[in-house]
Amino acid sequence: MSDAHKELTGPDLRAGVAARDLPDGGMLLGHFDGEAVLVARRGAELFALEATCSHYGGPLAEGLLVDDTVRCPWHHACFSLRTGEALRAPALKAVSCYAVETRGEQLVVLGKKPASPAPATATPGIASIVIVGGGAAGHAAAEMLRREGYGGKLTLLSADEAPPCDRPNLSKDYLAGNAPEEWIPLRPPEFFEQQKIELLLNAHVRALDVKAKRLSLEHGREFVYDRLLLATGAEPVPLSIEGNRQPNVHYLRTLADSRAIIARLDKVKRAVVIGASFIGLEVAAALRARRVDVDVVAPDARPLERVLGPELGDFVKKLHEEHGVRFHLGKKPASIEPHGVNLASGEALAADLVVVGVGVRPLVELAEWAGLATDRGIVVDEFLETSAPGVFAAGDNARYPDPRTGAKIRVEHWVHAERQGQIAAQNMLGRRVPYRLAPFFWSQHYDVTISYVGHAEHWDKLELEGNLASRDAKLTYWRGERRLAVVTVGRDRASLEAEVELEA
């Protein structure tokens, strides 16, 4: 998803640039042998690395230096200036580093450095690790285990029929028809074989014995483990109304779900989206990109008001209405028919397709059967370990202590799940790294991206800077004197700065 054909800008770094043009803490964008290269200075140290984020091709030169790292302005990936390693999801692939030196009053890039393989790490007592769940947290954990040098047996059990995929794209560009199929897998097929990760698809765990450190699948195959990660995620909340099993009713969670919707679209003229959630509204935007008429039904007075507040709720509603979406707010569906949705108010909406997006619920049954502590999620400590030693949980199913408020929270976001998976992997190897990162997610609506950092279930003050109508705004959510979250529209750097401040 990188923009490989972007026009190169800035100086030719092979020829050099004046050292005075790069102050301490500064970044400079140039190019070397046809590649965009970022040069940065920290004190007396100089760094040079590939200037394009390995996630979606974001411009790192427009990001933020934090200590000896650089963070991408688009989706907050973080890279080491020293090694190019992708330290934080959503980027999973390193960027190249370059040798750079001072020659007189010039800074000169010499060439690309060879990549350094991850050293093997001794892990006494850990011969087998099993991960249950092939989504964001599970995949990121498996990848991080190998990156951390774990060389033992590693099994990834996924209930999905497809290998780990770029789930955020399923309701955005992929559904809209703007992202090709090859963008969707997170890794090429050979990755799992090369990394010696046994990936089993359609693998449903039937039983878990945490005392014996053993689990079994529905078809009977058993696994023993020394460390276990439960990354089972969540599932869509089903509608419980008449007609909820009609063939035209769809949910969107997996690649198969997105493909099933796309397969119907050549015969769809009108669609009803039930639920004005992030995923529901992203589906609405994607369907409008395919020229499908869309009605959105939701019980709230404004879309997303409970999450973002009235100002952003009104902004999002107007944005969708400008693109032809019709809202039916303060209303609920009563029944679904083959060609329409009947509302409790008596209205009937024509629909060839119905997409339900009314939220998800964590998959905790396996943990409950095994006797683990649960509370609307699997309860974990700051190291993401459950009530059973050696068993960890990460992602949408984990309820963990929020370092900013002290409360136990559960967060349902892709980047958050990936980052929890990465830290759980380190802690399964005994690193004892507390999870203190600020949750981050982005939501795409047509040509507008909303970036959210932090976590605010409830707030008593909301500050608005800038102008939402101009798509240039920052909203800060407070409870008392504590800043809980920051949402930005058109202010990527402000979102990065908020992330750093919230984690301080």
C-alpha positions as semicolon CSV with decimal commas, in nm:
position;residue;x (nm);y (nm);z (nm)
1;M;0,000;0,000;0,000
2;S;0,300;0,226;-0,022
3;D;0,316;0,493;-0,286
4;A;0,625;0,371;-0,472
5;H;0,581;0,620;-0,755
6;K;0,571;0,934;-0,543
7;E;0,784;1,213;-0,687
8;L;1,110;1,255;-0,499
9;T;1,167;1,587;-0,323
10;G;1,449;1,752;-0,134
11;P;1,823;1,734;-0,191
12;D;2,026;1,451;-0,338
13;L;2,177;1,312;-0,019
14;R;2,457;1,135;-0,204
15;A;2,586;1,481;-0,296
16;G;2,528;1,601;0,060
17;V;2,348;1,881;0,237
18;A;2,471;2,161;0,462
19;A;2,501;2,036;0,821
20;R;2,355;2,364;0,947
21;D;2,027;2,272;0,774
22;L;1,973;1,991;1,025
23;P;1,958;2,117;1,386
24;D;1,937;1,893;1,691
25;G;1,597;1,724;1,691
26;G;1,540;1,808;1,327
27;M;1,447;1,595;1,026
28;L;1,527;1,653;0,661
29;L;1,374;1,477;0,362
30;G;1,587;1,402;0,059
31;H;1,664;1,111;-0,168
32;F;1,938;0,859;-0,246
33;D;1,954;0,642;-0,560
34;G;1,587;0,705;-0,640
35;E;1,457;0,634;-0,289
36;A;1,312;0,885;-0,043
37;V;1,542;0,907;0,260
38;L;1,494;1,081;0,594
39;V;1,793;1,223;0,781
40;A;1,756;1,307;1,152
41;R;1,984;1,442;1,422
42;R;1,980;1,364;1,792
43;G;2,256;1,558;1,967
44;A;2,579;1,457;1,797
45;E;2,425;1,145;1,640
46;L;2,304;1,135;1,281
47;F;2,053;0,885;1,144
48;A;1,925;0,812;0,794
49;L;1,644;0,576;0,706
50;E;1,381;0,501;0,445
51;A;1,130;0,788;0,454
52;T;0,817;0,587;0,371
53;C;0,623;0,401;0,640
54;S;0,605;0,028;0,571
55;H;0,237;0,018;0,676
56;Y;0,041;0,231;0,427
57;G;0,324;0,444;0,288
58;G;0,289;0,740;0,524
59;P;0,548;1,023;0,503
60;L;0,778;0,978;0,802
61;A;0,933;1,322;0,748
62;E;0,596;1,471;0,848
63;G;0,588;1,262;1,164
64;L;0,741;1,312;1,506
65;L;1,081;1,233;1,656
66;V;1,052;1,078;2,004
67;D;1,386;0,994;2,165
68;D;1,562;0,773;1,910
69;T;1,245;0,683;1,718
70;V;1,025;0,838;1,451
71;R;0,646;0,800;1,447
72;C;0,434;0,800;1,132
73;P;0,172;1,077;1,112
74;W;-0,094;0,861;0,947
75;H;-0,144;0,563;1,179
76;H;0,121;0,613;1,451
77;A;0,360;0,335;1,354
78;C;0,696;0,377;1,529
79;F;1,043;0,297;1,392
80;S;1,387;0,286;1,549
81;L;1,623;0,547;1,406
82;R;1,913;0,313;1,485
83;T;1,792;-0,008;1,324
84;G;1,479;0,077;1,124
85;E;1,286;-0,185;1,323
86;A;0,910;-0,141;1,340
87;L;0,876;-0,099;1,716
88;R;0,501;-0,043;1,725
89;A;0,214;-0,164;1,514
90;P;0,047;-0,112;1,276
91;A;0,377;-0,132;1,086
92;L;0,522;-0,482;1,111
93;K;0,803;-0,452;0,856
94;A;1,126;-0,262;0,921
95;V;1,242;0,026;0,703
96;S;1,592;0,037;0,559
97;C;1,869;0,228;0,734
98;Y;2,148;0,420;0,559
99;A;2,500;0,509;0,660
100;V;2,547;0,884;0,701
101;E;2,850;1,091;0,800
102;T;2,977;1,448;0,826
103;R;3,231;1,567;0,572
104;G;3,344;1,913;0,661
105;E;3,028;2,120;0,669
106;Q;2,826;1,863;0,469
107;L;2,610;1,567;0,570
108;V;2,646;1,286;0,319
109;V;2,450;0,962;0,290
110;L;2,683;0,676;0,191
111;G;2,448;0,390;0,116
112;K;2,204;0,136;0,254
113;K;2,306;-0,070;0,554
114;P;2,254;-0,449;0,549
115;A;1,965;-0,573;0,762
116;S;2,063;-0,747;1,085
117;P;1,889;-1,079;1,157
118;A;1,725;-1,124;1,494
119;P;1,958;-1,307;1,734
120;A;1,838;-1,632;1,884
121;T;1,732;-1,598;2,246
122;A;1,760;-1,866;2,510
123;T;1,417;-1,938;2,661
124;P;1,468;-2,208;2,925
125;G;1,147;-2,382;3,018
126;I;0,961;-2,248;2,714
127;A;0,965;-2,512;2,441
128;S;0,613;-2,456;2,306
129;I;0,391;-2,149;2,271
130;V;0,032;-2,168;2,145
131;I;-0,168;-1,866;2,030
132;V;-0,547;-1,898;2,001
133;G;-0,675;-1,641;1,752
134;G;-0,544;-1,535;1,412
135;G;-0,653;-1,171;1,422
136;A;-0,459;-0,856;1,502
137;A;-0,326;-0,959;1,844
138;G;-0,251;-1,321;1,759
139;H;-0,065;-1,249;1,437
140;A;0,134;-0,962;1,588
141;A;0,231;-1,179;1,885
142;A;0,354;-1,464;1,665
143;E;0,561;-1,225;1,455
144;M;0,707;-1,056;1,762
145;L;0,802;-1,387;1,924
146;R;1,022;-1,470;1,627
147;R;1,155;-1,115;1,612
148;E;1,250;-1,141;1,981
149;G;1,455;-1,450;1,899
150;Y;1,223;-1,723;2,032
151;G;1,318;-2,039;1,845
152;G;1,085;-2,297;2,002
153;K;0,765;-2,450;1,871
154;L;0,505;-2,186;1,780
155;T;0,146;-2,266;1,686
156;L;-0,116;-2,015;1,570
157;L;-0,474;-2,147;1,585
158;S;-0,718;-1,935;1,386
159;A;-1,091;-1,992;1,367
160;D;-1,100;-1,795;1,039
161;E;-1,089;-1,963;0,700
162;A;-0,837;-1,707;0,567
163;P;-0,484;-1,629;0,691
164;P;-0,437;-1,312;0,900
165;C;-0,558;-1,015;0,697
166;D;-0,573;-0,636;0,710
167;R;-0,909;-0,617;0,884
168;P;-0,945;-0,234;0,887
169;N;-0,947;-0,241;0,508
170;L;-1,246;-0,476;0,496
171;S;-1,489;-0,194;0,577
172;K;-1,289;0,077;0,400
173;D;-1,105;0,068;0,067
174;Y;-1,145;-0,305;0,002
175;L;-1,522;-0,288;0,040
176;A;-1,529;0,034;-0,163
177;G;-1,344;-0,137;-0,447
178;N;-1,031;0,076;-0,413
179;A;-0,796;-0,182;-0,259
180;P;-0,688;-0,487;-0,461
181;E;-0,701;-0,838;-0,320
182;E;-0,324;-0,858;-0,283
183;W;-0,329;-0,578;-0,023
184;I;-0,541;-0,776;0,220
185;P;-0,316;-1,056;0,354
186;L;-0,085;-0,926;0,626
187;R;0,185;-1,166;0,515
188;P;0,264;-1,365;0,200
189;P;0,183;-1,739;0,224
190;E;0,549;-1,835;0,260
191;F;0,598;-1,614;0,568
192;F;0,458;-1,864;0,817
193;E;0,664;-2,148;0,674
194;Q;0,981;-1,938;0,672
195;Q;0,923;-1,829;1,032
196;K;0,834;-2,185;1,138
197;I;0,491;-2,078;1,260
198;E;0,239;-2,359;1,236
199;L;-0,075;-2,176;1,118
200;L;-0,396;-2,379;1,139
201;L;-0,712;-2,230;0,987
202;N;-1,070;-2,323;1,074
203;A;-0,924;-2,432;1,408
204;H;-1,187;-2,416;1,683
205;V;-1,065;-2,485;2,036
206;R;-1,303;-2,711;2,222
207;A;-1,133;-2,750;2,561
208;L;-0,860;-2,585;2,767
209;D;-0,700;-2,727;3,082
210;V;-0,475;-2,456;3,228
211;K;-0,344;-2,684;3,507
212;A;-0,227;-2,950;3,261
213;K;-0,129;-2,681;3,008
214;R;-0,320;-2,860;2,735
215;L;-0,589;-2,769;2,483
216;S;-0,775;-2,959;2,215
217;L;-0,954;-2,874;1,892
218;E;-1,304;-2,978;1,789
219;H;-1,168;-3,256;1,567
220;G;-0,963;-3,392;1,858
221;R;-0,605;-3,278;1,796
222;E;-0,433;-3,182;2,121
223;F;-0,159;-2,930;2,197
224;V;0,057;-2,886;2,504
225;Y;0,212;-2,550;2,580
226;D;0,448;-2,373;2,815
227;R;0,293;-2,033;2,738
228;L;-0,052;-1,961;2,596
229;L;-0,199;-1,645;2,446
230;L;-0,577;-1,608;2,419
231;A;-0,637;-1,363;2,134
232;T;-0,988;-1,477;2,047
233;G;-1,111;-1,123;1,980
234;A;-1,480;-1,045;1,954
235;E;-1,782;-1,129;1,742
236;P;-2,061;-0,908;1,605
237;V;-2,368;-0,868;1,824
238;P;-2,657;-1,030;1,633
239;L;-2,994;-0,868;1,584
240;S;-3,279;-1,044;1,760
241;I;-3,568;-0,935;1,540
242;E;-3,792;-1,114;1,294
243;G;-3,614;-1,183;0,967
244;N;-3,265;-1,150;1,111
245;R;-3,155;-1,462;0,919
246;Q;-3,270;-1,347;0,577
247;P;-3,012;-1,410;0,300
248;N;-2,978;-1,036;0,243
249;V;-2,860;-0,975;0,603
250;H;-2,483;-0,947;0,654
251;Y;-2,237;-0,873;0,931
252;L;-1,880;-0,756;0,871
253;R;-1,595;-0,899;1,075
254;T;-1,393;-1,134;0,854
255;L;-1,257;-1,136;0,500
256;A;-1,529;-1,387;0,413
257;D;-1,792;-1,139;0,539
258;S;-1,653;-0,858;0,324
259;R;-1,630;-1,084;0,019
260;A;-1,990;-1,198;0,070
261;I;-2,113;-0,838;0,066
262;I;-1,906;-0,753;-0,241
263;A;-2,041;-1,059;-0,424
264;R;-2,395;-0,922;-0,394
265;L;-2,325;-0,567;-0,498
266;D;-2,379;-0,611;-0,872
267;K;-2,747;-0,672;-0,789
268;V;-2,782;-0,417;-0,508
269;K;-2,935;-0,075;-0,565
270;R;-3,041;0,010;-0,209
271;A;-2,890;-0,090;0,123
272;V;-2,986;-0,037;0,486
273;V;-2,712;-0,017;0,747
274;I;-2,840;-0,092;1,096
275;G;-2,623;0,086;1,350
276;A;-2,434;0,415;1,322
277;S;-2,115;0,268;1,467
278;F;-1,772;0,330;1,317
279;I;-1,792;0,013;1,114
280;G;-2,152;0,083;1,012
281;L;-2,066;0,429;0,884
282;E;-1,751;0,308;0,710
283;V;-1,967;0,049;0,533
284;A;-2,209;0,326;0,436
285;A;-1,923;0,531;0,287
286;A;-1,786;0,227;0,101
287;L;-2,128;0,145;-0,045
288;R;-2,178;0,505;-0,156
289;A;-1,842;0,479;-0,337
290;R;-2,006;0,197;-0,534
291;R;-2,313;0,416;-0,603
292;V;-2,547;0,215;-0,379
293;D;-2,827;0,416;-0,213
294;V;-2,783;0,391;0,164
295;D;-3,016;0,438;0,462
296;V;-2,869;0,427;0,815
297;V;-3,094;0,331;1,106
298;A;-2,980;0,395;1,464
299;P;-3,146;0,463;1,801
300;D;-2,924;0,761;1,889
301;A;-2,996;1,126;1,820
302;R;-2,657;1,162;1,648
303;P;-2,415;0,911;1,501
304;L;-2,119;0,835;1,729
305;E;-2,232;1,088;1,991
306;R;-2,168;0,855;2,284
307;V;-1,810;0,801;2,166
308;L;-1,715;1,137;2,015
309;G;-1,965;1,390;2,152
310;P;-2,226;1,609;1,980
311;E;-1,989;1,828;1,778
312;L;-1,821;1,543;1,596
313;G;-2,150;1,355;1,576
314;D;-2,307;1,644;1,385
315;F;-1,997;1,674;1,165
316;V;-2,002;1,305;1,072
317;K;-2,376;1,313;1,003
318;K;-2,344;1,614;0,773
319;L;-2,046;1,460;0,596
320;H;-2,241;1,145;0,513
321;E;-2,551;1,340;0,413
322;E;-2,338;1,540;0,169
323;H;-2,255;1,208;0,007
324;G;-2,618;1,102;-0,016
325;V;-2,666;0,891;0,296
326;R;-3,012;0,913;0,455
327;F;-3,028;0,887;0,834
328;H;-3,319;0,751;1,039
329;L;-3,206;0,842;1,389
330;G;-3,389;0,778;1,713
331;K;-3,542;0,472;1,546
332;K;-3,508;0,095;1,567
333;P;-3,569;-0,187;1,318
334;A;-3,868;-0,408;1,390
335;S;-3,829;-0,675;1,122
336;I;-3,639;-0,756;0,804
337;E;-3,793;-0,884;0,483
338;P;-3,630;-1,009;0,160
339;H;-3,645;-0,662;0,008
340;G;-3,665;-0,421;0,297
341;V;-3,651;-0,325;0,664
342;N;-3,954;-0,232;0,871
343;L;-3,895;0,019;1,149
344;A;-4,071;0,021;1,485
345;S;-4,206;0,366;1,392
346;G;-4,402;0,211;1,106
347;E;-4,176;0,320;0,821
348;A;-4,063;0,070;0,560
349;L;-3,724;0,106;0,392
350;A;-3,652;-0,071;0,065
351;A;-3,327;-0,271;0,072
352;D;-3,159;-0,534;-0,142
353;L;-2,884;-0,556;0,121
354;V;-2,885;-0,514;0,500
355;V;-2,558;-0,472;0,690
356;V;-2,570;-0,490;1,070
357;G;-2,315;-0,295;1,274
358;V;-2,449;-0,263;1,627
359;G;-2,132;-0,354;1,812
360;V;-1,931;-0,660;1,912
361;R;-1,896;-0,874;2,222
362;P;-1,574;-1,033;2,347
363;L;-1,523;-1,405;2,296
364;V;-1,461;-1,524;2,650
365;E;-1,633;-1,864;2,660
366;L;-1,308;-2,059;2,637
367;A;-1,159;-1,858;2,925
368;E;-1,474;-1,907;3,134
369;W;-1,475;-2,283;3,073
370;A;-1,111;-2,293;3,182
371;G;-1,191;-2,107;3,505
372;L;-1,003;-1,786;3,424
373;A;-1,119;-1,459;3,580
374;T;-1,354;-1,271;3,347
375;D;-1,547;-0,947;3,369
376;R;-1,698;-0,852;3,032
377;G;-1,365;-0,969;2,896
378;I;-1,070;-1,175;3,014
379;V;-0,916;-1,002;3,314
380;V;-0,540;-0,945;3,286
381;D;-0,278;-0,757;3,485
382;E;-0,050;-0,482;3,356
383;F;0,168;-0,749;3,191
384;L;-0,140;-0,893;3,011
385;E;-0,124;-1,215;3,215
386;T;-0,451;-1,377;3,321
387;S;-0,539;-1,529;3,656
388;A;-0,363;-1,848;3,541
389;P;0,019;-1,822;3,540
390;G;0,165;-1,856;3,191
391;V;-0,166;-1,776;3,021
392;F;-0,195;-1,431;2,862
393;A;-0,472;-1,247;2,680
394;A;-0,457;-0,958;2,432
395;G;-0,684;-0,768;2,199
396;D;-1,058;-0,715;2,193
397;N;-1,117;-0,982;2,459
398;A;-0,875;-0,847;2,724
399;R;-0,977;-0,624;3,013
400;Y;-0,664;-0,459;3,146
401;P;-0,569;-0,181;3,395
402;D;-0,564;0,161;3,229
403;P;-0,246;0,335;3,352
404;R;-0,409;0,678;3,310
405;T;-0,718;0,618;3,524
406;G;-0,650;0,297;3,717
407;A;-0,978;0,149;3,593
408;K;-1,002;-0,185;3,415
409;I;-1,093;-0,121;3,052
410;R;-1,142;-0,317;2,732
411;V;-1,064;-0,153;2,397
412;E;-1,185;-0,275;2,056
413;H;-0,935;-0,131;1,809
414;W;-0,703;-0,291;1,555
415;V;-0,379;-0,107;1,636
416;H;-0,440;-0,149;2,009
417;A;-0,486;-0,525;1,964
418;E;-0,168;-0,553;1,760
419;R;0,033;-0,362;2,018
420;Q;-0,105;-0,572;2,301
421;G;-0,011;-0,884;2,107
422;Q;0,343;-0,754;2,068
423;I;0,385;-0,680;2,437
424;A;0,218;-1,006;2,540
425;A;0,476;-1,185;2,323
426;Q;0,760;-1,013;2,505
427;N;0,609;-1,097;2,843
428;M;0,559;-1,462;2,750
429;L;0,937;-1,466;2,714
430;G;0,981;-1,312;3,059
431;R;1,048;-0,951;2,960
432;R;0,800;-0,806;3,215
433;V;0,700;-0,507;3,000
434;P;0,389;-0,329;3,139
435;Y;0,128;-0,229;2,884
436;R;0,110;0,150;2,912
437;L;0,050;0,258;2,554
438;A;-0,230;0,499;2,473
439;P;-0,495;0,332;2,253
440;F;-0,510;0,467;1,898
441;F;-0,745;0,415;1,606
442;W;-0,846;0,586;1,287
443;S;-1,176;0,587;1,103
444;Q;-1,210;0,675;0,735
445;H;-1,518;0,846;0,593
446;Y;-1,481;0,936;0,223
447;D;-1,180;1,172;0,211
448;V;-1,190;1,247;0,585
449;T;-0,989;1,057;0,846
450;I;-1,072;1,083;1,216
451;S;-0,781;0,997;1,447
452;Y;-0,847;0,907;1,810
453;V;-0,582;0,861;2,078
454;G;-0,655;0,774;2,441
455;H;-0,971;0,632;2,595
456;A;-1,270;0,828;2,722
457;E;-1,580;0,628;2,811
458;H;-1,714;0,926;3,007
459;W;-1,604;1,287;3,019
460;D;-1,729;1,608;3,177
461;K;-1,557;1,862;2,951
462;L;-1,486;1,868;2,579
463;E;-1,256;2,134;2,430
464;L;-1,272;2,211;2,059
465;E;-0,984;2,384;1,880
466;G;-1,004;2,480;1,514
467;N;-1,299;2,430;1,283
468;L;-1,464;2,101;1,199
469;A;-1,637;2,247;0,893
470;S;-1,291;2,329;0,757
471;R;-1,171;1,979;0,848
472;D;-0,905;2,124;1,073
473;A;-0,982;2,051;1,437
474;K;-0,865;1,901;1,762
475;L;-1,102;1,786;2,038
476;T;-0,979;1,710;2,389
477;Y;-1,185;1,505;2,634
478;W;-1,140;1,578;3,006
479;R;-1,263;1,433;3,332
480;G;-1,180;1,685;3,600
481;E;-0,816;1,782;3,551
482;R;-0,730;1,459;3,370
483;R;-0,703;1,456;2,991
484;L;-0,845;1,125;2,870
485;A;-0,840;1,140;2,490
486;V;-0,773;1,359;2,189
487;V;-0,947;1,339;1,852
488;T;-0,815;1,518;1,546
489;V;-0,937;1,591;1,196
490;G;-0,669;1,717;0,959
491;R;-0,410;1,750;1,236
492;D;-0,193;1,441;1,218
493;R;0,101;1,588;1,405
494;A;-0,124;1,705;1,689
495;S;-0,250;1,347;1,720
496;L;0,108;1,220;1,753
497;E;0,189;1,486;2,012
498;A;-0,119;1,388;2,211
499;E;-0,010;1,025;2,207
500;V;0,330;1,118;2,352
501;E;0,172;1,341;2,617
502;L;-0,083;1,079;2,723
503;E;0,194;0,821;2,763
504;A;0,424;1,052;2,956
